[in-house]
């Protein structure tokens, strides 16, 4: 899996839960995370770290935390060669 490391602002709750609040690209573009839907550990090594399913606007996205670093998978654009 290719990784793009990003800056994530998050809250650390008293019970130890980490809740991501916003995501920022290297170029400074930032998006608010309106909700964390699900948090999952990898099954069968499908990804590294912890996967967070979050809402950014109305879109469901995955962000990943490994240690103290956060990453996303890059979006691959298919080019129609016809």
C-alpha positions, 0 to 999 in steps of 0.5 A, a space after each residue: 500500500 502506498 502511503 501519503 503522510 498527512 497532518 491530523 489534529 485530534 482529541 485525546 479523550 480521558 478513556 484513551 480514545 483518539 478522535 481525529 478532528 481535521 486533516 491537512 495535506 502538505 500543501 496546507 489544504 485542510 478538511 474538517 472531520 465531522 464524524 468518526 464512524 468506525 475504528 478497526 485493527 488490520 485483519 490479515 495484514 491488509 493495512 498497517 496501523 489503525 484504520 479510521 473510517 471518517 466523514 469529511 463533508 458527506 464523503 466516507 474516507 479512510 485515514 490510518 494511524 501508525 504510532 504517532 503518524 497518520 497517512 492516507 492512500 493516494 487517489 489513483 486516476 484512471 486515464 481512458 486511452 480510447 
